[in-house]
Amino acid sequence: MANERVFNMAFSRVYPLLIQKVERKGRTQSEVDAVICWLTGYDHSGLQAQIAKNIDYKTFFDEAPQMNANAAKITGVICGHRVEEIKDPLMQHIRRLDKLVDELAKGKPLDKVLRS
């Protein structure tokens, strides 16, 4: 199953790819961290600890302190799927993160990305 493959990917392997994506467009690691922390409730040290533990995507989101209440405001298409229509809650969290990082890479201001 494709979802299981994604869920089992190590977050520590995905994280640098998220950073590379935004850095190619002139954005920064700290902005990616801000997006991840906003979405998941991790603080900076908690995020770094999760990366160091080499956990999978599923565990990363399962252990998230608190998903942001405004996450439901993240809408649009990512990877050919409308984020708001994804049925699996874990896949929806993953695609929401993808969407936020994609918006950063496209130059959207951080305060707009974070649905402040």
C-alpha positions in Angstrom: 0.0 0.0 0.0 1.4 3.4 -1.0 0.3 5.2 2.1 2.1 2.7 4.4 5.3 3.3 2.4 5.0 7.0 3.1 4.0 6.5 6.7 7.1 4.4 7.3 9.6 6.9 5.8 12.0 8.3 8.3 11.2 11.9 9.1 14.9 12.5 9.4 15.3 11.7 5.7 12.4 13.8 4.6 13.3 16.9 6.7 16.5 17.8 4.7 14.5 17.5 1.5 11.9 20.0 2.8 14.8 22.4 3.6 16.4 21.9 0.2 13.2 22.7 -1.6 12.8 26.1 0.1 16.5 27.0 0.1 16.5 26.6 -3.7 13.9 29.4 -3.7 15.8 31.7 -1.3 13.9 30.7 1.9 15.5 29.3 5.1 15.6 26.3 7.4 14.2 28.4 10.2 11.1 29.1 8.1 10.6 25.4 7.5 11.1 24.8 11.3 8.5 27.5 12.0 6.0 25.9 9.7 6.5 22.4 11.2 6.3 23.7 14.7 3.2 25.7 13.9 1.5 22.7 12.4 2.5 20.1 15.0 3.0 22.0 18.3 6.6 20.9 18.6 9.0 23.5 19.9 12.5 23.8 18.3 14.2 21.4 20.7 11.3 18.9 20.4 11.6 19.0 16.7 15.3 18.4 16.8 14.9 15.6 19.2 12.4 13.8 16.9 14.8 14.2 14.0 17.6 12.8 16.1 15.5 9.8 17.1 15.1 8.8 13.4 11.4 8.1 13.8 9.0 7.5 10.9 6.4 10.0 9.6 3.6 8.1 11.5 5.4 8.4 14.8 6.3 12.0 14.2 2.7 13.0 13.8 1.4 10.6 16.4 3.7 12.1 19.0 3.1 15.7 17.9 2.1 17.8 21.0 -0.9 19.3 19.4 -1.9 19.8 15.8 -2.8 23.4 15.1 -6.5 24.2 15.2 -6.1 26.3 12.1 -4.7 23.4 10.1 -8.2 22.9 8.6 -7.6 26.2 6.8 -4.9 24.6 4.7 -6.6 23.9 1.4 -5.6 23.4 -2.2 -4.0 20.8 -4.3 -0.7 19.0 -3.5 0.6 15.9 -5.3 -2.6 15.9 -7.4 -4.9 15.7 -4.4 -7.1 18.3 -2.7 -5.8 18.5 0.9 -9.2 19.1 2.4 -10.6 15.9 0.7 -8.0 13.4 1.9 -9.8 10.8 4.0 -6.8 9.3 6.0 -6.0 11.7 8.9 -2.3 10.9 8.9 -2.0 11.4 5.1 -3.9 14.6 5.5 -1.3 15.9 8.1 1.5 14.9 5.8 0.0 16.6 2.8 -0.8 19.7 4.8 2.9 19.9 5.7 3.8 19.4 2.1 1.4 22.2 1.1 2.8 24.6 3.7 6.4 24.0 2.5 5.3 24.3 -1.1 3.7 27.7 -0.3 7.0 28.8 1.3 9.0 27.7 -1.7 6.6 29.7 -3.9 7.4 32.9 -2.0 4.3 33.3 0.1 5.0 35.4 3.2 5.4 33.3 6.3 2.5 34.9 8.2 0.2 34.0 5.3 1.5 30.4 5.2 0.8 30.0 8.9 -2.8 31.2 8.4 -2.3 33.8 11.2 
